[in-house]
Amino acid sequence: MKSEKIININKRISERKSYQQDIFFVRGTIAAHAKCINISKGGALINNNSLLNVAVGNEILIAIPFQNKHSSIKIKSFVRWIENDRFGIKFYRRKNPRKIYQRKITIFTESKILSAMINNLSKGGANILINNKFVIRKESEIYVIIPFAKRKKELTKRSIVKWIKNDQCGIQFV
């Protein structure tokens, strides 16, 4: 008897689940109200009941409320397809996923040394909690000494400050 191969023609990687919630999305500087029909790890189906037109390839920021409605998750995505008043979006994925890594670290510039706390870490960068007394500017070059407990070593990385907000900054390793 000959064995038959079953080929899955559905290209979806993640299973979609019904969501049926009101959401907001932003294209450029304009915000709109819509309804999320279903959602997966990789994207969502949106019913665009607003007057805001979207086109395939548009980058949008979508705000999906949590069930308690007091906060939401904001996800950068882009429009993959449009059909009538509905469109499908694909969520952006980080090239280098961040992992929670909370340790004390040392930051230094040419003239200053500071102790800080690292929040999370990826191959390409990190999120750092900084002291407001330490003056740091966007695009400035800093060096970060990151300890690794398992290896009993530390890593010194030259970095560029990509963003600063309140008492946090994002750095990219160079």
PyMOL commands that set and color helices and strands:
alter all, ss='L'
color gray80, all
select strands_A, chain A and resi 17-27+30-39+43-47+59-65+72-83+86-91+99-108+113-121+125-129+141-148+153-165+168-173
alter strands_A, ss='S'
color yellow, strands_A
deselect
rebuild
show_as cartoon
